[in-house]
């Protein structure tokens, strides 16, 4: 029965690692702090692991009190070291997700499902079937089998099984993607396409008005691709502009600033 499943649920948590010995370093005013890596490992045998409404700290740096002194915050990698039949990540922010290789053999994930989330780093698995829905991935995707819908991958793709899976109503850098449908590929992503790529900023991962129209309105239901798909922002803006055009006084010029 479902109650007998070996199941782990993490919900509503902020998971970070404060590694001892991290000190401030002297850097140029416009230079980032040296990245510090940390690992959150899933070990053992699980039928299902669910991570919902969580933040697994993707790293960065603390607010600088002096412009040339920076103290990094460790970037936490979610690493699968055991066997997980199904790993589900929903409405969360994480750093890289990797399948560990121990003594030459990869740990195994049967299926990795990511929905309505931001992944700040690479996704790397050797065996898993990966499903990505309404998600923004700020990194490369190297997986065995991929099903992607309404998502943005700000990185390259290396999918082993191109005979199965799909890449539909999504955007990514040029690479090996399975059965693209109504998707868009670029040689580079411009920094101005996002309000901010810095974790901790209010607009982290949010598409800006400077993003191409095919991304802002390229999801299956003509909303935006990526983690903020369910805000239906382009559709709401269109409705607002229509109402402004109908009721605004003559010669008044509307200016919409929703991002701030």
C-alpha positions, -999 to +999 in steps of 0.1 A: +000+000+000+011+036-004+017+038+034+044+011+031+065+031+007+100+040+017+093+077+014+110+109+024+093+143+023+110+177+028+086+206+027+090+243+035+127+241+045+157+263+038+188+240+036+222+256+037+256+247+049+277+271+070+311+256+065+337+265+093+367+284+082+350+306+055+365+340+058+362+373+040+385+377+010+398+408-007+385+411-043+380+438-068+348+458-063+331+442-094+346+407-089+326+379-072+337+359-042+355+326-048+328+299-049+327+275-021+312+240-027+291+219-003+270+187-007+236+175+006+236+138-001+207+114-004+219+080+007+202+046+011+172+031-008+140+051-013+109+045-033+102+082-034+119+114-022+098+146-024+112+181-020+085+207-020+086+245-013+122+242-003+154+262-009+186+242-012+210+271-011+225+277-046+252+299-031+265+334-036+279+358-011+269+378+019+261+415+016+293+435+014+299+460+042+331+470+023+331+469-015+364+450-017+357+424+010+335+394+001+324+364+021+311+335+000+280+315+008+285+277+000+267+264-030+249+232-020+248+204-046+221+178-042+238+145-047+222+111-051+245+085-036+220+057-030+190+044-050+159+066-054+131+052-075+115+086-079+128+120-069+103+149-071+112+185-068+083+210-068+081+248-063+117+249-050+151+265-056+182+243-057+218+243-067+232+215-090+216+181-090+240+152-097+241+114-096+272+104-078+296+079-093+311+056-066+337+030-075+329+035-112+292+028-108+266+056-109+241+058-081+207+054-096+176+076-099+147+059-117+129+091-125+137+127-117+107+151-119+112+188-115+082+212-116+078+250-111+113+254-098+146+272-104+178+250-106+209+272-104+235+248-117+238+216-138+216+186-138+237+154-144+225+118-143+236+087-162+205+065-159+174+085-149+144+096-170+142+133-163+109+153-166+111+191-164+079+211-163+076+249-160+112+252-147+142+275-152+175+257-153+206+280-150+231+254-162+237+224-185+216+193-187+234+160-192+209+131-188+199+098-203+162+105-212+145+139-211+109+152-213+108+190-210+077+212-213+073+250-208+108+253-195+140+274-200+174+258-199+201+285-199+227+260-208+236+232-233+220+198-236+236+164-238+208+138-239+219+102-245+186+087-257+173+109-285+148+082-297+125+088-267+114+119-248+106+154-261+115+190-258+083+210-263+074+247-259+107+253-243+140+272-249+176+263-245+211+267-259+218+247-290+226+211-282+213+175-284+176+177-275+150+150-282+122+156-307+119+194-304+084+208-309+075+245-309+108+252-291+136+278-296+174+274-295+200+301-291+238+304-294+237+325-262+214+338-235+216+376-229+219+387-192+192+413-198+166+385-205+163+380-167+154+406-141+183+391-121+204+359-121+216+366-085+200+344-059+185+366-032+173+394-055+135+399-057+136+392-095+158+361-094+150+340-124+121+362-135+120+370-173+123+407-181+104+426-208+137+425-228+134+387-233+123+375-268+086+373-273+089+336-282+100+330-246+077+355-229+047+340-247+061+306-259+045+282-234+018+259-246-009+283-232+009+314-245+022+324-211+058+327-202+082+297-202+100+288-171+096+289-133+072+319-133+048+304-159+019+302-135+020+340-129+005+343-164+023+377-165+021+384-203-016+375-203-023+398-173-003+426-189-024+423-221-056+425-201-043+455-182-033+473-214-067+466-228-084+482-198-060+511-198-067+517-235-105+516-227-106+538-196-075+560-196-080+597-201-073+611-236-036+618-243-024+601-211+005+576-216+004+544-195+036+530-180+035+495-165+062+486-140+052+452-125+087+439-121+096+464-094 
